């Protein structure tokens, strides 16, 4: 049998490693093509990311907060460490980059979960409170300034704050999807997850 280390036609063969293209279509497939149920999947990914932030910061006694607003915004907030401004690009815009790979206690590890909202929507907002400063970002599936690839734009930065953590705000398409999201959270995500959480559904 042929072996990789055999000499072929008088010289030693060399193996070239694979790489990944940064083509916008491939990024779209990674964002949208992995989920059979986009709404359920992006909710699960966002919730588990929030809970992982609590586990990483030792704050599992504090619930993650989930709010569904009157204008159908799904807001998922954690009280973890937040993300430093200089790390936002790598975490949200680099496929395969992850802060969880060496932690067996957290889900994920391939840097795809935080992009899961792209399976459902073209853009969402992320607010990070870190080291006494709050920054608000818009994360978009396609950006003309970024050759059609996903991009992140800082909308507001360097606001003083006393808390820490991450808030992800995802626009739901209509009242029907908001109700579906509520049912997914109540009946499919939380019953067996062991997550400490609070949920407010269109409360005044």
N, C-alpha and C positions, 0 to 999 in steps of 0.2 A: 504494500500500500504506500501511496505517496505520503511523505511526512513533510511538514512545513520546513524542517531544518535540512532537508535534502539539498544537495547541490544540483542545479538544473542547468544543462547546457554549459557546463564549465564554469559557472559562477554562482555565488551564494545569493539566493533570492532575498528580497527585503519586503517587509510587511508595512503597508501604510495604514495608519489609523483612520477610522471614520470621523467625520465631523458633522455638525448640524448647521444647515443653512438658516439665515435670518430672514428668509423670504416671508412676506406678509401672509401668503396663502397658508404656509405651514403653521405660522403662529395662529391663524384663524382656526385651523383644524385642531390644534392643541387646546384652544380655548373653547371650541363649540362641539367638536366631533366626538368627544369622549363621554358624553352624557346622554342617556336615553330619555331622561326626564329632566330637562334643564332647570325648571323652577325648583323641584325638590333637591336636585344636586347642588345648586348654588346656595340654597338655604343651609343645607347640611355642612357644606364646606365653610361657609362664613361662621356658622355657629361653632363648629369644632375648632376653627382657628381662634375664635374668641376664648373658648374654654382652655385651649392649649396655652394661651397667653396667661391665664390665671394660674394654671399649673406651673408654668415656668417661673412665675413671680411669687409662688407660694401663697396665692390668694384664693384658694378654692372655697374658703368660707364666705367669700363675697360672690353674689350671683352676677352672671352676665345679664345685661339688660337688653330686652328686645321690645321695640315699639313699632306699631304699624299706625301711621298717621292718617288723618282724614283725607289727605291728598295722595294716599297710597304710596308713601315712602316706607320701605322696610329698613329700619335702623337697628343695627346690632352693635352694642358697645361693650368693651371689656375694660377692666381696671388693671391691666398688665403694665409692663414697662413702657409701652409705646415703641415707636420706631424713630430712630434718629434721622434727621433730614438727609444726611449723606448716604443713608442706607435705603431710602425709599425707592430709588430707581432700580437698584439691583433686585430688591425683593419683589416689586410689582411689575417690572418690565423685562426681567431676564428669565427666560424659561429654563428650568432646571436648577435655578438658584434657590436655596432653602436654608433657613436657620434651624431646621428640625432634624437634619439627617443623622446627627450623632446622639439624638435623644430618643430612646426607645419608648419613653412615656408619652410621646406626642404622636398624633396622626400625621400622615403626609410625609414629605421629605423630598419631593421632586419639584417644588416651587410652582405647582399648578393650582392648588386650592384657592389662593388669593386672586387668581384670574378667573375663577369659576363664574362670577357674575356675567362675564362676557358670553356665556352660554345662553343667557337670557336677555341681556340688555347691551346697548352699544356703549354706555358710559355709566359710571357710578362715582361717588365721592368718598374719600377717605380723610378722616381727621385724626392726626396723631398728636397726642400730648406727651412730650418727652423732655425730661430735664428742665422743667419749668417753662417750656415754650410750647405753643400750639400752632400747628400748621394744617391748612386745608388744601387738599389736592383733588383735581379732576382726573380720573383715569379713563381713557378713551380707547375703544377697540381699534380705530383707525385715525391717523392724524396726518394731515397734509404736510405739516412741517417735519414729519418723521417718515417720509416715503411710504405712506399708507400703512405703516406698522403701528401697533399699539403704543400709546404714549402717555406720559403723566405730566400734568401742568399744575404748578403751585398757584393757587388762587389767593390765599392769604397766609402770611407767615409771621413768625416771631411775636405772636401774641402771648403775653404773660399768663400763666395759669398755675394753679396749685395742685392739680391732679395729674394722673398719667394714664395712658391707655390708648386704645384705638377705637374709632367709631366708623363703621362702614354703612353708607346710606345708598340703598339700591332702589331705583324707581320701579314700582310695579305698574303694569300696563293699564289695569282697570280694576273695578271693584270685584269682579269675578276672580281675578288672580290674587287679589288681597285676601279674599275668603279662602281660596285654595291654600295660600301660604299659611294662614292661620291654622287650618286643619292639618297641614303637614307638620307644623311645629308641635301642635297639641297631641297628635295621634301617632306620628311616625318618627319624629326626631327625639323627643324628650322622654317618653315613657320608660325606655330601657337604657338610656344613655348615661345616667348617673351625673348629669350636668346640673349644677346649681344655677337657676335662672329665674327671671321675672319676665312676664309677657303682658304688654298693654296693647289692646286692640281697639284703635280708633276711640280712645277715651277723651273726653272733653276736660 
